[in-house]
Amino acid sequence: MSQKFHTVSIEDREMFAYNSRYQKQQAELQRILSHPEQRMKYAFEFMIGADDGMRVKCYDAIAKYSAQLDYSESHF
C-alpha cells in the first residue's frame, strides 16, 4: 500500500500558528481573570517598567482585588 503525502501550504501553516497562539493567549487571559490572586500577580508584573500614571492604576487594581481575596483558609 502506498502512502499519501499531505502537503500544507505556507499560508495554512501560518494560519494554524496564528490560531494556536491566539488560543493560548485567550486561555492565559481567562486563567488570569478567573482568580483575584492571578489578577494581582498580573498587575504586579505589568507594573515593572511602567510610568507613574500606570503604577497608580496598578496599585488601585491591586487594592480592589485584594479586597476580593478569600481568607477562609488563612491561619493567623
C-alpha distances in whole Angstrom, upper triangle without the diagonal:
4,7,10,13,16,19,22,26,28,31,28,28,32,32,30,32,35,35,34,37,39,38,39,42,43,42,44,47,47,47,50,52,51,54,57,56,53,55,58,56,54,58,59,56,57,60,59,60,62,65,68,67,64,65,68,65,63,66,66,63,63,66,65,62,64,66,63,62,62,64,64,62,65,67,70
4,7,10,13,16,19,22,25,27,25,25,29,29,28,30,33,32,32,35,37,36,37,40,41,40,43,45,45,46,49,50,50,52,56,55,52,54,57,54,53,56,57,54,54,58,57,58,59,63,66,65,62,63,66,63,61,64,65,61,61,65,64,61,63,65,62,61,61,64,64,62,64,67,70
4,6,10,13,16,19,22,24,22,22,25,26,24,26,29,29,28,31,33,32,33,36,37,37,39,42,42,42,45,47,46,49,52,52,48,50,53,51,49,52,53,50,51,54,53,54,56,59,62,61,58,59,62,59,57,60,61,57,58,61,60,57,59,61,58,57,58,60,60,59,61,63,66
4,6,10,13,16,19,21,19,19,23,23,21,24,27,26,26,29,31,30,31,35,35,35,37,40,40,41,43,45,45,48,51,50,47,49,52,49,47,51,52,49,49,53,52,53,54,57,60,59,56,57,60,57,55,58,59,56,56,60,58,55,58,60,57,56,57,59,60,58,60,63,66
4,6,10,13,16,18,16,16,20,20,19,21,24,24,23,26,28,28,29,32,33,33,35,37,38,39,41,43,43,46,49,48,45,46,49,47,45,48,49,46,46,50,49,49,51,54,57,56,53,54,57,54,53,56,57,53,54,57,56,53,55,58,55,54,55,58,58,57,58,61,64
4,7,10,13,15,12,13,16,17,15,18,21,20,20,23,25,25,26,29,30,30,32,34,35,36,38,40,40,43,46,46,42,44,46,44,42,45,47,43,43,47,46,47,48,51,54,53,50,52,54,51,50,53,53,50,51,54,53,50,53,55,52,52,52,55,56,54,56,59,62
4,7,10,12,10,10,14,15,14,16,19,19,19,22,24,24,25,28,29,29,31,33,34,35,38,39,40,43,45,45,41,43,45,43,41,44,45,42,42,45,44,45,46,49,52,51,48,50,52,50,48,51,52,49,50,53,52,49,52,54,52,51,52,55,56,55,56,59,62
4,7,8,6,7,10,11,10,13,15,15,16,18,20,21,22,24,26,26,28,30,31,32,34,36,37,40,42,42,39,39,42,40,38,41,42,39,38,42,41,42,42,45,49,48,44,46,49,46,45,48,49,45,46,50,49,46,49,51,48,48,49,52,53,52,54,57,59
4,5,5,6,9,10,11,12,14,15,17,18,20,21,23,24,26,27,29,30,32,33,35,36,38,40,43,43,39,40,42,40,38,40,42,38,38,41,41,40,41,44,47,46,43,45,48,45,44,48,48,45,46,50,48,46,49,51,49,49,50,53,54,53,55,58,60
4,5,5,6,9,10,11,12,14,15,16,18,20,21,22,24,26,27,28,30,32,33,34,36,39,41,41,37,37,40,38,35,38,39,36,35,38,37,37,38,41,44,43,40,42,45,42,41,45,46,43,44,47,46,44,47,49,47,47,49,52,53,52,53,56,58
4,5,5,6,9,10,10,12,14,15,16,18,20,21,22,24,26,27,28,30,31,33,34,37,39,39,36,36,39,37,34,36,38,35,34,37,37,36,37,39,43,41,39,41,43,41,40,43,44,41,42,46,44,42,45,48,45,46,47,50,52,51,52,55,58
4,5,5,6,9,10,10,12,14,15,16,18,20,21,22,24,26,27,28,30,31,33,35,38,38,34,35,38,36,33,36,38,34,34,37,37,37,37,40,43,42,39,41,43,41,39,43,43,40,42,45,44,41,44,46,44,44,46,49,50,49,50,54,56
4,5,5,6,9,10,10,12,14,15,17,18,20,21,23,24,26,27,29,30,32,34,37,36,33,33,36,34,31,34,36,32,32,35,35,35,36,39,42,41,38,40,42,39,38,42,42,39,40,44,42,40,43,45,43,43,44,47,48,47,49,52,54
4,5,5,6,9,10,10,12,14,15,16,18,20,21,22,24,26,27,28,30,33,35,35,31,31,34,32,29,32,33,30,29,32,32,32,33,35,39,38,35,37,39,36,35,39,39,37,38,41,40,38,41,43,41,41,43,46,47,46,47,51,53
4,5,5,6,9,10,10,12,14,15,16,18,20,21,22,24,26,27,28,31,33,34,30,30,33,32,29,31,33,30,29,33,32,33,33,36,39,37,34,36,39,36,35,38,39,35,37,40,39,37,40,42,39,40,41,44,46,45,46,50,52
4,5,5,6,9,10,11,12,14,15,16,18,20,21,22,24,26,27,30,32,32,29,29,32,30,28,31,32,29,29,32,32,33,33,36,39,38,35,37,39,36,35,38,38,35,36,40,38,36,39,41,38,38,40,43,44,43,44,48,50
4,5,5,6,9,10,11,12,14,15,17,18,20,21,23,24,26,28,31,30,27,27,30,28,25,28,30,26,26,30,29,30,30,33,36,36,32,34,36,34,32,36,36,33,34,38,36,34,37,39,37,37,38,41,42,41,43,46,48
4,5,5,6,9,10,11,12,14,15,16,18,20,21,22,24,27,29,29,25,25,28,27,24,26,28,25,24,28,28,28,28,31,34,33,30,32,34,31,30,33,34,31,32,35,34,32,35,37,35,35,37,40,42,41,42,45,47
4,5,5,6,9,10,10,12,14,15,16,18,20,21,22,25,28,28,24,25,28,26,23,26,28,26,25,29,29,29,30,32,35,34,30,32,34,31,30,34,34,30,32,35,33,31,34,36,34,34,35,38,40,39,41,44,46
4,5,5,6,9,10,11,12,14,15,17,18,20,21,24,26,26,23,23,26,25,22,25,27,24,24,28,28,29,29,32,35,34,30,32,34,31,29,33,33,30,31,34,33,30,33,35,32,32,34,37,38,37,38,42,44
4,6,5,6,9,10,11,12,14,15,17,18,20,22,24,24,21,21,24,22,19,22,24,21,20,24,24,25,25,29,31,30,27,28,31,28,26,30,30,27,28,31,30,28,31,33,31,31,32,35,37,36,37,40,42
4,5,5,6,9,10,11,12,14,15,16,18,21,23,23,20,20,23,22,19,21,23,21,20,24,24,25,25,28,30,29,26,27,29,26,25,28,29,25,27,30,28,26,29,31,29,29,31,34,36,35,37,40,42
4,5,5,6,9,10,10,12,14,15,16,19,22,22,19,19,23,21,19,22,24,21,21,25,26,27,27,30,32,31,27,29,31,28,26,29,29,26,27,30,28,26,28,30,28,28,29,32,34,33,35,38,40
4,5,5,6,9,10,11,12,14,15,18,20,20,16,17,20,19,16,20,21,19,19,23,23,25,25,28,31,30,26,27,29,26,24,27,28,24,25,28,27,24,27,29,26,26,28,30,32,31,32,36,38
4,5,5,6,9,10,11,12,14,16,18,19,15,15,18,17,14,17,19,16,16,20,20,22,22,25,27,26,22,24,26,23,21,24,25,21,22,25,24,22,25,27,25,25,27,30,31,31,32,35,37
4,5,5,6,9,10,10,12,15,17,18,15,15,18,17,15,17,20,18,17,21,22,24,23,26,28,27,23,25,26,23,21,24,24,21,22,25,23,21,24,26,23,23,25,28,30,30,31,34,37
4,5,5,6,9,10,11,13,16,16,13,14,17,16,14,18,20,18,18,22,23,25,25,28,30,28,25,26,27,24,22,25,25,21,22,25,23,20,23,25,22,22,23,26,28,27,29,32,34
4,5,5,6,9,10,12,14,14,10,11,14,13,11,14,16,14,15,18,19,21,21,25,27,26,22,22,24,21,19,22,22,19,19,22,21,18,21,23,20,20,22,25,26,26,27,30,32
4,5,5,6,9,11,13,13,10,10,13,12,10,13,15,14,13,17,19,21,20,23,25,23,20,20,22,19,17,20,20,16,17,20,18,16,19,21,19,19,21,24,26,26,27,30,32
4,5,5,6,9,12,13,10,10,14,14,12,15,18,17,17,20,22,24,23,26,27,26,22,23,24,21,19,21,21,17,18,21,19,16,19,20,17,18,19,23,24,24,26,29,31
4,6,5,7,10,10,8,9,12,12,11,14,16,15,16,19,21,23,23,26,27,26,23,23,24,21,19,21,21,17,17,20,18,15,17,19,16,16,17,20,22,21,23,26,28
4,6,6,8,8,5,6,9,9,7,10,12,12,13,16,17,20,20,23,24,23,19,19,20,17,15,17,17,13,13,16,15,12,14,17,14,14,16,19,21,21,22,25,27
4,6,7,9,7,6,10,11,9,11,14,14,14,17,19,22,21,23,24,22,19,19,20,17,15,17,16,12,13,16,13,11,14,15,13,13,15,19,21,21,22,26,28
4,7,9,8,8,11,12,12,14,17,17,17,20,22,25,24,27,27,26,22,22,23,20,18,19,18,15,15,17,15,12,14,15,12,12,13,17,18,19,20,24,26
4,5,5,6,9,10,11,13,15,16,17,19,21,24,23,26,26,25,22,21,21,19,16,17,17,13,13,14,13,9,11,12,9,9,10,14,15,15,17,20,22
4,5,5,6,9,10,10,12,14,15,16,19,22,21,23,23,22,19,18,18,16,13,14,13,10,9,11,9,5,7,9,7,6,9,12,14,15,16,19,21
4,5,5,6,9,10,11,12,14,15,18,21,21,23,23,23,20,18,19,17,14,14,15,11,9,12,11,8,8,11,9,7,10,12,14,14,14,17,19
4,5,5,6,9,10,10,12,14,16,19,19,22,22,22,18,17,19,16,13,15,15,12,10,13,13,10,11,14,12,11,13,15,18,17,18,21,23
4,5,5,6,9,10,10,12,15,18,17,19,20,19,15,15,16,13,10,12,12,8,8,11,10,7,9,12,11,11,14,16,19,19,19,23,24
4,5,5,6,9,10,11,13,16,16,18,18,17,14,13,14,12,9,9,10,7,5,9,9,7,7,11,11,10,13,15,18,18,18,21,22
4,5,5,6,9,10,11,15,15,18,18,19,15,14,15,14,10,11,13,11,9,12,13,10,11,14,14,13,15,17,20,19,19,22,23
4,5,5,6,9,10,13,13,16,17,17,13,13,15,13,9,12,13,10,9,13,13,11,13,16,15,15,18,20,23,23,22,25,26
4,5,5,6,9,12,11,13,14,13,10,9,11,9,5,8,10,7,7,10,11,10,11,15,15,15,18,20,23,23,23,26,26
4,5,5,7,11,10,13,14,14,11,9,12,11,7,8,11,10,8,12,13,12,12,16,16,16,19,20,24,23,22,25,25
4,5,6,9,10,13,15,16,12,11,14,13,10,12,14,12,11,15,16,15,16,19,19,18,22,23,26,25,24,27,28
4,5,8,7,11,12,13,9,9,12,11,8,11,13,11,11,15,16,15,16,20,20,20,23,25,28,28,27,30,30
4,6,5,8,9,10,7,6,9,9,6,9,12,11,11,14,16,15,16,19,20,20,24,25,28,28,27,29,30
4,6,9,11,13,10,9,12,13,10,12,15,15,14,17,19,18,19,22,23,23,26,27,31,30,28,31,31
4,7,10,12,10,9,13,14,12,14,17,17,17,20,22,21,22,25,26,26,30,31,34,34,32,34,34
4,7,8,6,6,10,10,9,12,14,14,15,18,19,20,21,24,25,25,29,30,33,33,32,34,34
4,6,5,6,9,10,11,12,14,15,16,18,20,21,22,25,26,27,31,32,35,36,34,36,36
4,5,5,6,9,10,11,12,14,15,17,18,20,21,23,25,26,30,31,34,35,33,35,35
4,5,5,7,9,10,11,13,14,16,17,19,20,22,24,25,29,30,34,35,33,36,35
4,5,5,6,9,10,11,12,14,15,17,18,20,22,23,27,28,32,32,31,34,33
4,5,5,6,8,10,10,12,14,15,16,19,20,21,25,26,30,30,28,31,30
4,5,5,6,9,10,11,12,14,15,17,19,20,24,25,29,30,28,31,30
4,6,5,6,9,10,11,12,14,16,17,19,23,24,28,29,28,31,30
4,5,5,6,9,10,11,12,14,16,17,20,22,25,26,25,28,28
4,5,5,6,9,10,10,13,15,15,19,20,24,25,23,26,25
4,5,5,6,9,10,11,13,15,19,20,24,25,24,26,26
4,5,5,6,8,10,11,13,16,18,22,23,22,25,25
4,5,5,6,9,10,11,14,16,19,20,19,22,22
4,6,5,7,9,10,14,15,19,20,19,21,21
4,6,6,7,10,13,15,18,20,19,22,22
4,5,5,7,10,13,16,17,17,20,21
4,5,5,9,10,14,15,14,17,17
4,6,9,10,13,15,14,18,18
4,7,9,12,14,14,18,18
4,6,9,11,11,14,15
4,6,8,8,12,14
4,6,5,9,10
4,6,8,11
4,6,10
4,6
4
